[in-house]
Amino acid sequence: MAKKKKRWEGIVYSTDPDFEGGYEAEDTVETLPPSKQTLKIHLDRLKGNKLLTRVDNFKGSDEDLKDLGKQLKQLCGCGGSTKNGQILLQGSFRDKVAIKLQSLGYKTKMVGG
């Protein structure tokens, strides 16, 4: 699922004739299957009485998190962002998000409110 990314070691030039620089493999996070994840769905109130739906506790790669966030944003027809294992959706969509996540095989838990 997760692709191996390569990262440059940071050495630009070396006078050592035996130097073998280049790329080193970066550690990647494997995404747990949906049936083994319990996602927590929060409803937060921001400044100006605006509401924010937050989905926490995602265990997996950033690419899979972005894909799931994109599906949820399209479902709700709203804006939002994904980072640090969280999906942020602008608006109050707890019930709609919970139904979608359960249909994808995730366990969900409503937190707060």
Biopython code that builds the backbone (N, CA, C, O; Angstrom):
import numpy as np
from Bio.PDB.StructureBuilder import StructureBuilder

atoms = [
    (1, "MET", "N", (0.807, -1.185, 0.000)),
    (1, "MET", "CA", (0.000, 0.000, 0.000)),
    (1, "MET", "C", (0.858, 1.259, 0.000)),
    (1, "MET", "O", (0.732, 2.095, -0.895)),
    (2, "ALA", "N", (1.723, 1.400, 0.992)),
    (2, "ALA", "CA", (2.542, 2.603, 1.076)),
    (2, "ALA", "C", (3.790, 2.424, 0.229)),
    (2, "ALA", "O", (4.420, 1.366, 0.251)),
    (3, "LYS", "N", (4.139, 3.450, -0.508)),
    (3, "LYS", "CA", (5.311, 3.394, -1.361)),
    (3, "LYS", "C", (6.538, 3.803, -0.559)),
    (3, "LYS", "O", (6.450, 4.610, 0.366)),
    (4, "LYS", "N", (7.677, 3.237, -0.926)),
    (4, "LYS", "CA", (8.922, 3.618, -0.299)),
    (4, "LYS", "C", (9.429, 4.895, -0.949)),
    (4, "LYS", "O", (9.602, 4.961, -2.166)),
    (5, "LYS", "N", (9.664, 5.901, -0.130)),
    (5, "LYS", "CA", (10.206, 7.155, -0.630)),
    (5, "LYS", "C", (11.702, 7.168, -0.370)),
    (5, "LYS", "O", (12.186, 6.559, 0.584)),
    (6, "LYS", "N", (12.422, 7.862, -1.223)),
    (6, "LYS", "CA", (13.851, 7.992, -1.024)),
    (6, "LYS", "C", (14.149, 9.414, -0.567)),
    (6, "LYS", "O", (13.490, 10.368, -0.982)),
    (7, "ARG", "N", (15.151, 9.536, 0.291)),
    (7, "ARG", "CA", (15.511, 10.821, 0.849)),
    (7, "ARG", "C", (17.001, 11.033, 0.623)),
    (7, "ARG", "O", (17.794, 10.113, 0.822)),
    (8, "TRP", "N", (17.388, 12.233, 0.210)),
    (8, "TRP", "CA", (18.778, 12.556, -0.025)),
    (8, "TRP", "C", (19.485, 12.680, 1.307)),
    (8, "TRP", "O", (18.930, 13.241, 2.252)),
    (9, "GLU", "N", (20.721, 12.156, 1.399)),
    (9, "GLU", "CA", (21.460, 12.153, 2.651)),
    (9, "GLU", "C", (21.902, 13.542, 3.085)),
    (9, "GLU", "O", (22.165, 13.747, 4.270)),
    (10, "GLY", "N", (21.992, 14.495, 2.181)),
    (10, "GLY", "CA", (22.363, 15.847, 2.563)),
    (10, "GLY", "C", (23.800, 16.205, 2.209)),
    (10, "GLY", "O", (24.193, 17.359, 2.380)),
    (11, "ILE", "N", (24.592, 15.269, 1.726)),
    (11, "ILE", "CA", (25.970, 15.559, 1.349)),
    (11, "ILE", "C", (25.988, 15.954, -0.114)),
    (11, "ILE", "O", (25.518, 15.213, -0.977)),
    (12, "VAL", "N", (26.540, 17.137, -0.384)),
    (12, "VAL", "CA", (26.547, 17.650, -1.742)),
    (12, "VAL", "C", (27.821, 17.259, -2.477)),
    (12, "VAL", "O", (27.778, 16.902, -3.655)),
    (13, "TYR", "N", (28.965, 17.326, -1.777)),
    (13, "TYR", "CA", (30.235, 17.064, -2.428)),
    (13, "TYR", "C", (31.192, 16.448, -1.430)),
    (13, "TYR", "O", (31.209, 16.828, -0.259)),
    (14, "SER", "N", (31.993, 15.491, -1.895)),
    (14, "SER", "CA", (32.991, 14.879, -1.024)),
    (14, "SER", "C", (34.282, 14.683, -1.799)),
    (14, "SER", "O", (34.262, 14.338, -2.981)),
    (15, "THR", "N", (35.409, 14.906, -1.122)),
    (15, "THR", "CA", (36.718, 14.694, -1.750)),
    (15, "THR", "C", (37.212, 13.271, -1.531)),
    (15, "THR", "O", (38.253, 12.899, -2.073)),
    (16, "ASP", "N", (36.510, 12.480, -0.768)),
    (16, "ASP", "CA", (36.871, 11.096, -0.500)),
    (16, "ASP", "C", (36.635, 10.256, -1.752)),
    (16, "ASP", "O", (35.505, 10.197, -2.236)),
    (17, "PRO", "N", (37.678, 9.598, -2.297)),
    (17, "PRO", "CA", (37.492, 8.806, -3.517)),
    (17, "PRO", "C", (36.631, 7.547, -3.296)),
    (17, "PRO", "O", (36.073, 7.015, -4.255)),
    (18, "ASP", "N", (36.517, 7.069, -2.053)),
    (18, "ASP", "CA", (35.739, 5.870, -1.763)),
    (18, "ASP", "C", (34.314, 6.196, -1.301)),
    (18, "ASP", "O", (33.590, 5.301, -0.865)),
    (19, "PHE", "N", (33.910, 7.456, -1.392)),
    (19, "PHE", "CA", (32.586, 7.878, -0.918)),
    (19, "PHE", "C", (31.490, 7.335, -1.828)),
    (19, "PHE", "O", (31.555, 7.477, -3.049)),
    (20, "GLU", "N", (30.494, 6.718, -1.227)),
    (20, "GLU", "CA", (29.348, 6.209, -1.970)),
    (20, "GLU", "C", (28.088, 6.857, -1.409)),
    (20, "GLU", "O", (27.344, 6.234, -0.651)),
    (21, "GLY", "N", (27.859, 8.079, -1.778)),
    (21, "GLY", "CA", (26.697, 8.813, -1.289)),
    (21, "GLY", "C", (25.486, 8.546, -2.150)),
    (21, "GLY", "O", (25.518, 7.727, -3.069)),
    (22, "GLY", "N", (24.451, 9.232, -1.843)),
    (22, "GLY", "CA", (23.248, 9.084, -2.640)),
    (22, "GLY", "C", (22.014, 9.111, -1.779)),
    (22, "GLY", "O", (21.907, 9.879, -0.823)),
    (23, "TYR", "N", (21.101, 8.267, -2.135)),
    (23, "TYR", "CA", (19.800, 8.252, -1.469)),
    (23, "TYR", "C", (19.750, 7.138, -0.439)),
    (23, "TYR", "O", (20.372, 6.087, -0.598)),
    (24, "GLU", "N", (19.002, 7.391, 0.612)),
    (24, "GLU", "CA", (18.719, 6.339, 1.576)),
    (24, "GLU", "C", (17.208, 6.172, 1.654)),
    (24, "GLU", "O", (16.458, 7.133, 1.487)),
    (25, "ALA", "N", (16.775, 4.957, 1.907)),
    (25, "ALA", "CA", (15.332, 4.689, 1.950)),
    (25, "ALA", "C", (14.730, 5.290, 3.208)),
    (25, "ALA", "O", (15.315, 5.213, 4.288)),
    (26, "GLU", "N", (13.568, 5.884, 3.059)),
    (26, "GLU", "CA", (12.864, 6.486, 4.188)),
    (26, "GLU", "C", (11.876, 5.472, 4.750)),
    (26, "GLU", "O", (11.274, 4.705, 3.999)),
    (27, "ASP", "N", (11.709, 5.466, 6.062)),
    (27, "ASP", "CA", (10.750, 4.543, 6.672)),
    (27, "ASP", "C", (9.333, 4.976, 6.317)),
    (27, "ASP", "O", (9.003, 6.161, 6.375)),
    (28, "THR", "N", (8.509, 4.019, 5.953)),
    (28, "THR", "CA", (7.129, 4.329, 5.608)),
    (28, "THR", "C", (6.196, 3.646, 6.601)),
    (28, "THR", "O", (6.539, 2.626, 7.199)),
    (29, "VAL", "N", (5.042, 4.215, 6.758)),
    (29, "VAL", "CA", (4.043, 3.689, 7.674)),
    (29, "VAL", "C", (3.050, 2.865, 6.872)),
    (29, "VAL", "O", (2.505, 3.333, 5.872)),
    (30, "GLU", "N", (2.819, 1.643, 7.313)),
    (30, "GLU", "CA", (1.826, 0.796, 6.658)),
    (30, "GLU", "C", (0.446, 1.153, 7.197)),
    (30, "GLU", "O", (0.272, 1.375, 8.395)),
    (31, "THR", "N", (-0.517, 1.204, 6.310)),
    (31, "THR", "CA", (-1.878, 1.532, 6.702)),
    (31, "THR", "C", (-2.578, 0.283, 7.222)),
    (31, "THR", "O", (-2.593, -0.761, 6.569)),
    (32, "LEU", "N", (-3.160, 0.414, 8.419)),
    (32, "LEU", "CA", (-3.923, -0.702, 8.977)),
    (32, "LEU", "C", (-5.203, -0.891, 8.173)),
    (32, "LEU", "O", (-5.740, 0.083, 7.645)),
    (33, "PRO", "N", (-5.704, -2.116, 8.065)),
    (33, "PRO", "CA", (-6.978, -2.324, 7.366)),
    (33, "PRO", "C", (-8.111, -1.627, 8.128)),
    (33, "PRO", "O", (-8.039, -1.485, 9.348)),
    (34, "PRO", "N", (-9.147, -1.196, 7.417)),
    (34, "PRO", "CA", (-10.244, -0.465, 8.066)),
    (34, "PRO", "C", (-10.891, -1.205, 9.235)),
    (34, "PRO", "O", (-11.321, -0.574, 10.200)),
    (35, "SER", "N", (-10.964, -2.518, 9.163)),
    (35, "SER", "CA", (-11.629, -3.270, 10.233)),
    (35, "SER", "C", (-10.851, -3.211, 11.551)),
    (35, "SER", "O", (-11.416, -3.505, 12.605)),
    (36, "LYS", "N", (-9.570, -2.839, 11.512)),
    (36, "LYS", "CA", (-8.752, -2.774, 12.728)),
    (36, "LYS", "C", (-8.566, -1.348, 13.239)),
    (36, "LYS", "O", (-7.782, -1.116, 14.159)),
    (37, "GLN", "N", (-9.283, -0.389, 12.646)),
    (37, "GLN", "CA", (-9.157, 0.999, 13.070)),
    (37, "GLN", "C", (-10.469, 1.505, 13.648)),
    (37, "GLN", "O", (-11.544, 1.235, 13.113)),
    (38, "THR", "N", (-10.368, 2.236, 14.742)),
    (38, "THR", "CA", (-11.524, 2.907, 15.327)),
    (38, "THR", "C", (-11.293, 4.405, 15.199)),
    (38, "THR", "O", (-10.419, 4.961, 15.865)),
    (39, "LEU", "N", (-12.071, 5.060, 14.346)),
    (39, "LEU", "CA", (-11.914, 6.493, 14.113)),
    (39, "LEU", "C", (-12.866, 7.262, 15.019)),
    (39, "LEU", "O", (-14.039, 6.909, 15.145)),
    (40, "LYS", "N", (-12.352, 8.315, 15.648)),
    (40, "LYS", "CA", (-13.151, 9.138, 16.544)),
    (40, "LYS", "C", (-13.618, 10.375, 15.792)),
    (40, "LYS", "O", (-12.822, 11.047, 15.138)),
    (41, "ILE", "N", (-14.910, 10.673, 15.885)),
    (41, "ILE", "CA", (-15.490, 11.799, 15.165)),
    (41, "ILE", "C", (-15.901, 12.867, 16.178)),
    (41, "ILE", "O", (-16.756, 12.631, 17.031)),
    (42, "HIS", "N", (-15.281, 14.040, 16.073)),
    (42, "HIS", "CA", (-15.530, 15.154, 16.983)),
    (42, "HIS", "C", (-16.304, 16.244, 16.253)),
    (42, "HIS", "O", (-16.273, 16.328, 15.025)),
    (43, "LEU", "N", (-16.996, 17.074, 17.022)),
    (43, "LEU", "CA", (-17.628, 18.282, 16.490)),
    (43, "LEU", "C", (-17.100, 19.437, 17.330)),
    (43, "LEU", "O", (-17.416, 19.546, 18.515)),
    (44, "ASP", "N", (-16.292, 20.300, 16.711)),
    (44, "ASP", "CA", (-15.673, 21.418, 17.413)),
    (44, "ASP", "C", (-16.331, 22.723, 16.999)),
    (44, "ASP", "O", (-16.779, 22.875, 15.862)),
    (45, "ARG", "N", (-16.383, 23.661, 17.933)),
    (45, "ARG", "CA", (-16.905, 24.998, 17.650)),
    (45, "ARG", "C", (-15.723, 25.954, 17.619)),
    (45, "ARG", "O", (-14.940, 26.015, 18.567)),
    (46, "LEU", "N", (-15.596, 26.700, 16.526)),
    (46, "LEU", "CA", (-14.502, 27.648, 16.352)),
    (46, "LEU", "C", (-14.989, 29.070, 16.600)),
    (46, "LEU", "O", (-16.145, 29.294, 16.960)),
    (47, "LYS", "N", (-14.077, 30.034, 16.399)),
    (47, "LYS", "CA", (-14.456, 31.440, 16.533)),
    (47, "LYS", "C", (-15.563, 31.789, 15.557)),
    (47, "LYS", "O", (-15.625, 31.233, 14.460)),
    (48, "GLY", "N", (-16.420, 32.686, 15.940)),
    (48, "GLY", "CA", (-17.500, 33.099, 15.064)),
    (48, "GLY", "C", (-18.614, 32.079, 14.970)),
    (48, "GLY", "O", (-19.398, 32.098, 14.021)),
    (49, "ASN", "N", (-18.694, 31.175, 15.961)),
    (49, "ASN", "CA", (-19.744, 30.154, 15.999)),
    (49, "ASN", "C", (-19.703, 29.195, 14.803)),
    (49, "ASN", "O", (-20.733, 28.635, 14.430)),
    (50, "LYS", "N", (-18.536, 29.003, 14.206)),
    (50, "LYS", "CA", (-18.401, 28.078, 13.075)),
    (50, "LYS", "C", (-18.157, 26.671, 13.613)),
    (50, "LYS", "O", (-17.544, 26.497, 14.667)),
    (51, "LEU", "N", (-18.639, 25.677, 12.885)),
    (51, "LEU", "CA", (-18.498, 24.289, 13.303)),
    (51, "LEU", "C", (-17.459, 23.568, 12.446)),
    (51, "LEU", "O", (-17.288, 23.868, 11.264)),
    (52, "LEU", "N", (-16.778, 22.618, 13.065)),
    (52, "LEU", "CA", (-15.733, 21.847, 12.398)),
    (52, "LEU", "C", (-15.903, 20.384, 12.786)),
    (52, "LEU", "O", (-15.952, 20.052, 13.971)),
    (53, "THR", "N", (-15.993, 19.515, 11.791)),
    (53, "THR", "CA", (-16.041, 18.071, 12.037)),
    (53, "THR", "C", (-14.621, 17.546, 11.915)),
    (53, "THR", "O", (-13.961, 17.745, 10.896)),
    (54, "ARG", "N", (-14.149, 16.862, 12.979)),
    (54, "ARG", "CA", (-12.774, 16.373, 13.007)),
    (54, "ARG", "C", (-12.789, 14.855, 13.165)),
    (54, "ARG", "O", (-13.453, 14.327, 14.057)),
    (55, "VAL", "N", (-12.062, 14.158, 12.303)),
    (55, "VAL", "CA", (-11.936, 12.700, 12.376)),
    (55, "VAL", "C", (-10.501, 12.405, 12.811)),
    (55, "VAL", "O", (-9.549, 12.742, 12.107)),
    (56, "ASP", "N", (-10.356, 11.775, 13.973)),
    (56, "ASP", "CA", (-9.046, 11.487, 14.567)),
    (56, "ASP", "C", (-8.742, 10.002, 14.539)),
    (56, "ASP", "O", (-9.586, 9.168, 14.212)),
    (57, "ASN", "N", (-7.476, 9.701, 14.901)),
    (57, "ASN", "CA", (-7.040, 8.335, 15.181)),
    (57, "ASN", "C", (-6.816, 7.493, 13.936)),
    (57, "ASN", "O", (-6.893, 6.267, 14.021)),
    (58, "PHE", "N", (-6.544, 8.093, 12.788)),
    (58, "PHE", "CA", (-6.254, 7.324, 11.574)),
    (58, "PHE", "C", (-4.828, 6.817, 11.652)),
    (58, "PHE", "O", (-3.907, 7.597, 11.894)),
    (59, "LYS", "N", (-4.634, 5.540, 11.454)),
    (59, "LYS", "CA", (-3.307, 4.917, 11.483)),
    (59, "LYS", "C", (-2.945, 4.495, 10.068)),
    (59, "LYS", "O", (-3.504, 3.535, 9.539)),
    (60, "GLY", "N", (-2.014, 5.210, 9.456)),
    (60, "GLY", "CA", (-1.615, 4.842, 8.111)),
    (60, "GLY", "C", (-0.795, 5.920, 7.436)),
    (60, "GLY", "O", (-0.374, 6.892, 8.064)),
    (61, "SER", "N", (-0.576, 5.732, 6.144)),
    (61, "SER", "CA", (0.258, 6.651, 5.383)),
    (61, "SER", "C", (-0.498, 7.941, 5.075)),
    (61, "SER", "O", (-1.728, 7.977, 5.117)),
    (62, "ASP", "N", (0.251, 8.993, 4.768)),
    (62, "ASP", "CA", (-0.341, 10.288, 4.439)),
    (62, "ASP", "C", (-1.167, 10.214, 3.155)),
    (62, "ASP", "O", (-2.184, 10.897, 3.031)),
    (63, "GLU", "N", (-0.733, 9.388, 2.200)),
    (63, "GLU", "CA", (-1.467, 9.256, 0.937)),
    (63, "GLU", "C", (-2.855, 8.659, 1.175)),
    (63, "GLU", "O", (-3.843, 9.128, 0.609)),
    (64, "ASP", "N", (-2.926, 7.623, 2.014)),
    (64, "ASP", "CA", (-4.219, 7.006, 2.306)),
    (64, "ASP", "C", (-5.118, 7.956, 3.089)),
    (64, "ASP", "O", (-6.334, 7.969, 2.901)),
    (65, "LEU", "N", (-4.508, 8.756, 3.975)),
    (65, "LEU", "CA", (-5.272, 9.754, 4.722)),
    (65, "LEU", "C", (-5.853, 10.807, 3.781)),
    (65, "LEU", "O", (-7.008, 11.205, 3.927)),
    (66, "LYS", "N", (-5.050, 11.256, 2.818)),
    (66, "LYS", "CA", (-5.535, 12.253, 1.854)),
    (66, "LYS", "C", (-6.654, 11.683, 0.990)),
    (66, "LYS", "O", (-7.621, 12.383, 0.688)),
    (67, "ASP", "N", (-6.533, 10.419, 0.589)),
    (67, "ASP", "CA", (-7.586, 9.788, -0.217)),
    (67, "ASP", "C", (-8.903, 9.706, 0.557)),
    (67, "ASP", "O", (-9.968, 10.004, 0.016)),
    (68, "LEU", "N", (-8.822, 9.297, 1.832)),
    (68, "LEU", "CA", (-10.028, 9.209, 2.651)),
    (68, "LEU", "C", (-10.618, 10.600, 2.883)),
    (68, "LEU", "O", (-11.836, 10.776, 2.835)),
    (69, "GLY", "N", (-9.764, 11.578, 3.130)),
    (69, "GLY", "CA", (-10.235, 12.946, 3.318)),
    (69, "GLY", "C", (-10.914, 13.490, 2.078)),
    (69, "GLY", "O", (-11.916, 14.199, 2.173)),
    (70, "LYS", "N", (-10.374, 13.163, 0.920)),
    (70, "LYS", "CA", (-10.980, 13.616, -0.333)),
    (70, "LYS", "C", (-12.369, 13.008, -0.516)),
    (70, "LYS", "O", (-13.298, 13.698, -0.935)),
    (71, "GLN", "N", (-12.515, 11.721, -0.205)),
    (71, "GLN", "CA", (-13.829, 11.066, -0.310)),
    (71, "GLN", "C", (-14.850, 11.732, 0.606)),
    (71, "GLN", "O", (-15.993, 11.961, 0.212)),
    (72, "LEU", "N", (-14.428, 12.042, 1.836)),
    (72, "LEU", "CA", (-15.353, 12.649, 2.802)),
    (72, "LEU", "C", (-15.713, 14.077, 2.401)),
    (72, "LEU", "O", (-16.862, 14.490, 2.561)),
    (73, "LYS", "N", (-14.755, 14.830, 1.887)),
    (73, "LYS", "CA", (-15.038, 16.204, 1.450)),
    (73, "LYS", "C", (-15.998, 16.208, 0.269)),
    (73, "LYS", "O", (-16.879, 17.064, 0.190)),
    (74, "GLN", "N", (-15.836, 15.262, -0.651)),
    (74, "GLN", "CA", (-16.743, 15.176, -1.794)),
    (74, "GLN", "C", (-18.144, 14.767, -1.342)),
    (74, "GLN", "O", (-19.139, 15.282, -1.853)),
    (75, "LEU", "N", (-18.222, 13.844, -0.383)),
    (75, "LEU", "CA", (-19.510, 13.404, 0.132)),
    (75, "LEU", "C", (-20.273, 14.563, 0.780)),
    (75, "LEU", "O", (-21.473, 14.728, 0.559)),
    (76, "CYS", "N", (-19.568, 15.354, 1.575)),
    (76, "CYS", "CA", (-20.213, 16.439, 2.320)),
    (76, "CYS", "C", (-20.319, 17.724, 1.508)),
    (76, "CYS", "O", (-21.086, 18.615, 1.873)),
    (77, "GLY", "N", (-19.578, 17.836, 0.431)),
    (77, "GLY", "CA", (-19.604, 19.050, -0.371)),
    (77, "GLY", "C", (-19.043, 20.238, 0.383)),
    (77, "GLY", "O", (-19.609, 21.331, 0.353)),
    (78, "CYS", "N", (-17.923, 20.018, 1.062)),
    (78, "CYS", "CA", (-17.338, 21.080, 1.874)),
    (78, "CYS", "C", (-15.824, 21.100, 1.690)),
    (78, "CYS", "O", (-15.253, 20.237, 1.023)),
    (79, "GLY", "N", (-15.196, 22.085, 2.284)),
    (79, "GLY", "CA", (-13.745, 22.191, 2.273)),
    (79, "GLY", "C", (-13.174, 21.535, 3.511)),
    (79, "GLY", "O", (-13.907, 21.128, 4.413)),
    (80, "GLY", "N", (-11.872, 21.439, 3.540)),
    (80, "GLY", "CA", (-11.229, 20.858, 4.705)),
    (80, "GLY", "C", (-9.777, 20.558, 4.423)),
    (80, "GLY", "O", (-9.241, 20.951, 3.387)),
    (81, "SER", "N", (-9.137, 19.858, 5.349)),
    (81, "SER", "CA", (-7.733, 19.513, 5.182)),
    (81, "SER", "C", (-7.446, 18.185, 5.884)),
    (81, "SER", "O", (-8.255, 17.679, 6.661)),
    (82, "THR", "N", (-6.264, 17.640, 5.583)),
    (82, "THR", "CA", (-5.818, 16.394, 6.202)),
    (82, "THR", "C", (-4.378, 16.563, 6.637)),
    (82, "THR", "O", (-3.535, 17.003, 5.856)),
    (83, "LYS", "N", (-4.091, 16.210, 7.894)),
    (83, "LYS", "CA", (-2.718, 16.233, 8.378)),
    (83, "LYS", "C", (-2.634, 15.561, 9.741)),
    (83, "LYS", "O", (-3.610, 15.536, 10.491)),
    (84, "ASN", "N", (-1.478, 15.022, 10.053)),
    (84, "ASN", "CA", (-1.189, 14.413, 11.351)),
    (84, "ASN", "C", (-2.234, 13.398, 11.795)),
    (84, "ASN", "O", (-2.594, 13.358, 12.972)),
    (85, "GLY", "N", (-2.723, 12.583, 10.873)),
    (85, "GLY", "CA", (-3.698, 11.562, 11.227)),
    (85, "GLY", "C", (-5.092, 12.103, 11.487)),
    (85, "GLY", "O", (-5.929, 11.401, 12.053)),
    (86, "GLN", "N", (-5.359, 13.358, 11.078)),
    (86, "GLN", "CA", (-6.667, 13.972, 11.278)),
    (86, "GLN", "C", (-7.247, 14.410, 9.947)),
    (86, "GLN", "O", (-6.522, 14.785, 9.026)),
    (87, "ILE", "N", (-8.567, 14.356, 9.865)),
    (87, "ILE", "CA", (-9.296, 14.911, 8.727)),
    (87, "ILE", "C", (-10.190, 16.010, 9.284)),
    (87, "ILE", "O", (-10.994, 15.760, 10.183)),
    (88, "LEU", "N", (-10.057, 17.223, 8.758)),
    (88, "LEU", "CA", (-10.843, 18.363, 9.208)),
    (88, "LEU", "C", (-11.821, 18.742, 8.111)),
    (88, "LEU", "O", (-11.423, 18.971, 6.969)),
    (89, "LEU", "N", (-13.106, 18.811, 8.456)),
    (89, "LEU", "CA", (-14.159, 19.167, 7.507)),
    (89, "LEU", "C", (-14.873, 20.414, 8.014)),
    (89, "LEU", "O", (-15.234, 20.491, 9.189)),
    (90, "GLN", "N", (-15.076, 21.383, 7.138)),
    (90, "GLN", "CA", (-15.718, 22.632, 7.522)),
    (90, "GLN", "C", (-17.230, 22.453, 7.552)),
    (90, "GLN", "O", (-17.875, 22.375, 6.507)),
    (91, "GLY", "N", (-17.789, 22.387, 8.754)),
    (91, "GLY", "CA", (-19.229, 22.238, 8.896)),
    (91, "GLY", "C", (-19.581, 21.103, 9.845)),
    (91, "GLY", "O", (-18.696, 20.424, 10.365)),
    (92, "SER", "N", (-20.863, 20.902, 10.066)),
    (92, "SER", "CA", (-21.363, 19.869, 10.970)),
    (92, "SER", "C", (-21.850, 18.670, 10.147)),
    (92, "SER", "O", (-22.958, 18.682, 9.613)),
    (93, "PHE", "N", (-21.000, 17.631, 10.054)),
    (93, "PHE", "CA", (-21.312, 16.468, 9.229)),
    (93, "PHE", "C", (-21.049, 15.155, 9.965)),
    (93, "PHE", "O", (-20.713, 14.156, 9.329)),
    (94, "ARG", "N", (-21.194, 15.136, 11.295)),
    (94, "ARG", "CA", (-20.848, 13.938, 12.067)),
    (94, "ARG", "C", (-21.616, 12.703, 11.631)),
    (94, "ARG", "O", (-21.020, 11.647, 11.418)),
    (95, "ASP", "N", (-22.919, 12.820, 11.496)),
    (95, "ASP", "CA", (-23.734, 11.641, 11.159)),
    (95, "ASP", "C", (-23.421, 11.130, 9.756)),
    (95, "ASP", "O", (-23.287, 9.925, 9.543)),
    (96, "LYS", "N", (-23.307, 12.038, 8.815)),
    (96, "LYS", "CA", (-23.030, 11.671, 7.418)),
    (96, "LYS", "C", (-21.660, 10.994, 7.302)),
    (96, "LYS", "O", (-21.508, 10.002, 6.589)),
    (97, "VAL", "N", (-20.662, 11.545, 8.015)),
    (97, "VAL", "CA", (-19.305, 10.989, 7.985)),
    (97, "VAL", "C", (-19.283, 9.612, 8.643)),
    (97, "VAL", "O", (-18.624, 8.698, 8.145)),
    (98, "ALA", "N", (-20.002, 9.456, 9.761)),
    (98, "ALA", "CA", (-20.031, 8.166, 10.463)),
    (98, "ALA", "C", (-20.620, 7.073, 9.577)),
    (98, "ALA", "O", (-20.099, 5.959, 9.536)),
    (99, "ILE", "N", (-21.693, 7.384, 8.875)),
    (99, "ILE", "CA", (-22.320, 6.392, 7.990)),
    (99, "ILE", "C", (-21.376, 5.991, 6.862)),
    (99, "ILE", "O", (-21.270, 4.811, 6.531)),
    (100, "LYS", "N", (-20.692, 6.968, 6.273)),
    (100, "LYS", "CA", (-19.761, 6.684, 5.172)),
    (100, "LYS", "C", (-18.586, 5.837, 5.662)),
    (100, "LYS", "O", (-18.206, 4.866, 5.007)),
    (101, "LEU", "N", (-18.009, 6.203, 6.815)),
    (101, "LEU", "CA", (-16.866, 5.450, 7.333)),
    (101, "LEU", "C", (-17.259, 4.016, 7.681)),
    (101, "LEU", "O", (-16.484, 3.088, 7.450)),
    (102, "GLN", "N", (-18.452, 3.830, 8.233)),
    (102, "GLN", "CA", (-18.908, 2.477, 8.556)),
    (102, "GLN", "C", (-19.131, 1.657, 7.293)),
    (102, "GLN", "O", (-18.878, 0.452, 7.281)),
    (103, "SER", "N", (-19.609, 2.311, 6.216)),
    (103, "SER", "CA", (-19.784, 1.578, 4.957)),
    (103, "SER", "C", (-18.447, 1.183, 4.341)),
    (103, "SER", "O", (-18.375, 0.215, 3.584)),
    (104, "LEU", "N", (-17.372, 1.936, 4.664)),
    (104, "LEU", "CA", (-16.036, 1.600, 4.180)),
    (104, "LEU", "C", (-15.353, 0.546, 5.066)),
    (104, "LEU", "O", (-14.270, 0.065, 4.733)),
    (105, "GLY", "N", (-15.982, 0.189, 6.186)),
    (105, "GLY", "CA", (-15.446, -0.864, 7.050)),
    (105, "GLY", "C", (-14.765, -0.366, 8.305)),
    (105, "GLY", "O", (-14.257, -1.177, 9.080)),
    (106, "TYR", "N", (-14.733, 0.942, 8.537)),
    (106, "TYR", "CA", (-14.105, 1.489, 9.752)),
    (106, "TYR", "C", (-15.086, 1.411, 10.907)),
    (106, "TYR", "O", (-16.300, 1.497, 10.717)),
    (107, "LYS", "N", (-14.541, 1.247, 12.118)),
    (107, "LYS", "CA", (-15.346, 1.361, 13.331)),
    (107, "LYS", "C", (-15.312, 2.841, 13.698)),
    (107, "LYS", "O", (-14.264, 3.476, 13.585)),
    (108, "THR", "N", (-16.434, 3.398, 14.133)),
    (108, "THR", "CA", (-16.478, 4.817, 14.477)),
    (108, "THR", "C", (-16.977, 5.004, 15.894)),
    (108, "THR", "O", (-17.701, 4.172, 16.442)),
    (109, "LYS", "N", (-16.564, 6.131, 16.475)),
    (109, "LYS", "CA", (-16.998, 6.487, 17.812)),
    (109, "LYS", "C", (-17.240, 7.989, 17.832)),
    (109, "LYS", "O", (-16.350, 8.767, 17.489)),
    (110, "MET", "N", (-18.457, 8.407, 18.238)),
    (110, "MET", "CA", (-18.781, 9.819, 18.383)),
    (110, "MET", "C", (-18.209, 10.313, 19.703)),
    (110, "MET", "O", (-18.437, 9.703, 20.748)),
    (111, "VAL", "N", (-17.469, 11.413, 19.661)),
    (111, "VAL", "CA", (-16.828, 11.938, 20.859)),
    (111, "VAL", "C", (-17.306, 13.355, 21.104)),
    (111, "VAL", "O", (-17.326, 14.166, 20.177)),
    (112, "GLY", "N", (-17.691, 13.672, 22.328)),
    (112, "GLY", "CA", (-18.114, 15.017, 22.694)),
    (112, "GLY", "C", (-19.491, 15.353, 22.161)),
    (112, "GLY", "O", (-20.105, 14.567, 21.441)),
    (113, "GLY", "N", (-19.971, 16.545, 22.530)),
    (113, "GLY", "CA", (-21.218, 17.104, 22.039)),
    (113, "GLY", "C", (-22.352, 16.181, 22.143)),
    (113, "GLY", "O", (-23.469, 16.530, 21.761)),
]
sb = StructureBuilder()
sb.init_structure("model")
sb.init_model(0)
sb.init_chain("A")
sb.init_seg("    ")
for serial, (resi, resn, name, xyz) in enumerate(atoms, 1):
    if name == "N":
        sb.init_residue(resn, " ", resi, " ")
    sb.init_atom(name, np.array(xyz, "f"), 0.0, 1.0, " ", f" {name:<3s}", serial, name[0])
structure = sb.get_structure()
